[in-house]
Amino acid sequence: MEAFLVSTGVVALAEIGDKTQLLAFVLATRFKRPLPIIAGILAATLINHALAGALGAWLMSLIDPAALRWGLGLSFLAMAAWTLVPDTLDAEKTSSLGRYGVFMTTLIAFFLAEMGDKTQLATVALAAKYTLPVAVVAGTTLGMMIANVPAVLIGDRLLKRVPMKVVQRVAAILFAVLGVATIVGAGFSFDA
């Protein structure tokens, strides 16, 4: 249960102000059809994070536990710093996707935008840390939906009320705490 809850919280916070959340705002403004956008976000996230969770579980089987602990801890600390850097969305890359329909445009755009994104890397790291990739993927997917569904449904009104810098700082602190806890071995589910 810890893997699921931590994964949900980490990704929900990290996703606020992220380029994929900005993409959700853009798609909601452009298409004004929330249900296919939400379905596309869900499908893209499940596929992307399932691949990331499998990669994390595979890395866990290859790397010495002590080296993995240090690598994961340092990657969480790097994600803490990365979270403080605001994301931007390249409108040119998303403008040509409209010919595929709302669902497919969202699925393709979200899948591509999530590649190498901090929430995808967090999924890899969390799956390696907890050795429960299904729980991690379920949690990270829920976290993505918690952050992005409101963006789709209430879009611009949400941007005016959410103090983005505060949320980014909280997410950065959470990643930093996970990094330090991982390095010192707290809550680790494999022998180090």
C-alpha positions as CSV (number, residue, x, y, z in Angstrom):
1,M,0.0,0.0,0.0
2,E,2.9,2.3,0.7
3,A,4.2,2.0,-2.8
4,F,0.8,2.9,-4.2
5,L,0.3,5.9,-1.9
6,V,3.8,7.3,-2.2
7,S,3.7,6.9,-6.0
8,T,0.3,8.7,-6.2
9,G,1.5,11.6,-4.0
10,V,4.8,12.1,-5.7
11,V,3.5,12.1,-9.2
12,A,0.4,14.2,-8.4
13,L,2.6,16.9,-6.9
14,A,5.3,16.6,-9.5
15,E,2.8,16.9,-12.4
16,I,1.5,20.3,-11.3
17,G,3.0,22.8,-13.7
18,D,4.7,20.0,-15.7
19,K,4.6,20.0,-19.5
20,T,2.0,17.3,-19.7
21,Q,-0.3,19.3,-17.4
22,L,0.3,22.3,-19.7
23,L,-0.6,20.0,-22.6
24,A,-3.9,19.0,-20.8
25,F,-4.7,22.8,-20.6
26,V,-3.9,23.2,-24.3
27,L,-6.0,20.2,-25.4
28,A,-8.9,21.2,-23.2
29,T,-8.9,24.8,-24.6
30,R,-8.5,23.6,-28.2
31,F,-11.0,20.7,-28.4
32,K,-13.4,21.4,-25.5
33,R,-14.3,17.7,-25.3
34,P,-13.1,16.6,-21.8
35,L,-14.1,12.9,-21.9
36,P,-11.9,11.8,-24.9
37,I,-9.1,14.0,-23.6
38,I,-9.3,12.3,-20.2
39,A,-9.5,8.9,-21.8
40,G,-6.4,9.7,-23.9
41,I,-4.5,10.8,-20.9
42,L,-5.4,7.7,-19.0
43,A,-4.4,5.4,-21.9
44,A,-1.2,7.2,-22.6
45,T,-0.2,7.2,-19.0
46,L,-1.0,3.5,-18.5
47,I,1.1,2.5,-21.5
48,N,4.0,4.9,-20.7
49,H,4.1,4.1,-16.9
50,A,3.7,0.4,-17.4
51,L,6.8,0.5,-19.6
52,A,8.6,2.6,-17.0
53,G,7.5,0.3,-14.2
54,A,8.8,-2.7,-16.1
55,L,12.1,-0.9,-16.7
56,G,12.4,-0.2,-13.0
57,A,11.7,-3.8,-12.0
58,W,14.2,-5.0,-14.6
59,L,16.9,-2.6,-13.3
60,M,16.2,-3.9,-9.8
61,S,17.1,-7.4,-11.0
62,L,20.4,-6.3,-12.7
63,I,22.0,-3.8,-10.3
64,D,23.6,-4.5,-6.9
65,P,21.2,-3.3,-4.2
66,A,23.7,-0.9,-2.6
67,A,24.5,0.7,-6.0
68,L,20.9,0.8,-6.8
69,R,20.1,2.5,-3.5
70,W,22.6,5.2,-4.2
71,G,21.6,5.6,-7.8
72,L,17.9,5.9,-6.9
73,G,18.6,8.3,-4.0
74,L,20.7,10.5,-6.2
75,S,18.0,10.4,-9.0
76,F,15.3,11.5,-6.5
77,L,17.5,14.4,-5.5
78,A,18.0,15.3,-9.1
79,M,14.3,15.2,-9.6
80,A,13.9,17.5,-6.7
81,A,16.0,20.1,-8.4
82,W,14.3,19.4,-11.8
83,T,10.9,20.0,-10.2
84,L,11.9,23.6,-9.4
85,V,12.5,24.3,-13.1
86,P,9.2,25.4,-14.7
87,D,8.2,23.4,-17.9
88,T,7.1,24.9,-21.1
89,L,5.1,23.3,-23.9
90,D,6.2,23.6,-27.6
91,A,2.9,24.5,-29.3
92,E,4.4,23.7,-32.8
93,K,4.8,20.1,-31.9
94,T,1.2,19.7,-30.8
95,S,-0.5,21.7,-33.5
96,S,-0.2,19.1,-36.3
97,L,-1.7,16.3,-34.1
98,G,-5.3,17.6,-34.5
99,R,-6.0,15.5,-37.7
100,Y,-6.2,12.2,-35.6
101,G,-9.2,13.1,-33.5
102,V,-9.4,14.2,-29.9
103,F,-8.7,10.8,-28.3
104,M,-5.8,9.8,-30.6
105,T,-4.3,13.3,-30.5
106,T,-4.3,13.2,-26.7
107,L,-2.9,9.7,-26.5
108,I,-0.1,10.4,-29.0
109,A,0.8,13.8,-27.5
110,F,0.7,12.6,-23.9
111,F,2.7,9.5,-24.6
112,L,5.4,11.5,-26.4
113,A,5.4,14.3,-23.9
114,E,5.8,11.8,-21.1
115,M,8.9,10.2,-22.6
116,G,11.9,11.1,-20.5
117,D,9.7,13.4,-18.3
118,K,10.3,13.6,-14.6
119,T,7.1,11.7,-13.8
120,Q,8.2,8.8,-16.1
121,L,11.6,8.7,-14.5
122,A,10.0,8.8,-11.1
123,T,8.0,5.8,-12.1
124,V,11.2,3.9,-13.1
125,A,12.8,4.9,-9.8
126,L,9.8,4.1,-7.6
127,A,9.3,0.7,-9.3
128,A,12.9,-0.1,-8.6
129,K,12.7,1.1,-5.0
130,Y,9.5,-0.7,-4.0
131,T,9.8,-3.8,-6.3
132,L,6.1,-3.6,-6.8
133,P,5.7,-2.3,-10.3
134,V,1.9,-2.8,-10.5
135,A,1.3,-0.8,-7.3
136,V,3.7,1.9,-8.5
137,V,2.2,2.1,-12.0
138,A,-1.3,2.2,-10.5
139,G,-0.2,5.0,-8.1
140,T,1.7,7.1,-10.7
141,T,-1.3,6.8,-13.1
142,L,-3.7,7.9,-10.4
143,G,-1.3,10.8,-9.6
144,M,-1.3,11.8,-13.2
145,M,-5.1,11.7,-13.3
146,I,-5.4,13.7,-10.1
147,A,-3.3,16.5,-11.6
148,N,-4.6,16.4,-15.1
149,V,-8.3,15.8,-14.9
150,P,-8.9,19.1,-13.1
151,A,-6.7,20.8,-15.7
152,V,-9.0,19.4,-18.4
153,L,-12.3,20.1,-16.6
154,I,-11.6,23.6,-15.2
155,G,-8.5,24.7,-17.2
156,D,-7.8,28.4,-17.0
157,R,-9.7,29.0,-13.8
158,L,-7.4,26.5,-12.1
159,L,-4.3,28.3,-13.3
160,K,-5.4,31.5,-11.6
161,R,-5.9,29.8,-8.2
162,V,-3.1,27.4,-7.8
163,P,0.2,28.9,-6.4
164,M,2.5,27.0,-8.8
165,K,5.7,27.9,-7.0
166,V,4.4,26.6,-3.7
167,V,3.3,23.3,-5.3
168,Q,6.7,23.0,-7.1
169,R,8.6,23.5,-3.9
170,V,6.4,21.0,-2.0
171,A,7.1,18.4,-4.8
172,A,10.8,19.2,-4.7
173,I,10.9,18.7,-0.9
174,L,9.0,15.4,-1.3
175,F,11.5,14.2,-4.0
176,A,14.4,15.3,-1.8
177,V,13.0,13.5,1.3
178,L,12.6,10.3,-0.9
179,G,16.2,10.7,-2.1
180,V,17.7,11.1,1.4
181,A,15.5,8.3,2.8
182,T,16.5,6.0,-0.1
183,I,20.2,6.7,0.4
184,V,20.1,6.0,4.1
185,G,17.9,2.9,3.4
186,A,14.7,3.9,5.1
187,G,11.7,2.0,3.8
188,F,13.7,0.0,1.3
189,S,12.1,-3.3,0.3
190,F,15.2,-5.1,-0.7
191,D,18.4,-6.1,1.1
192,A,21.1,-3.4,0.8
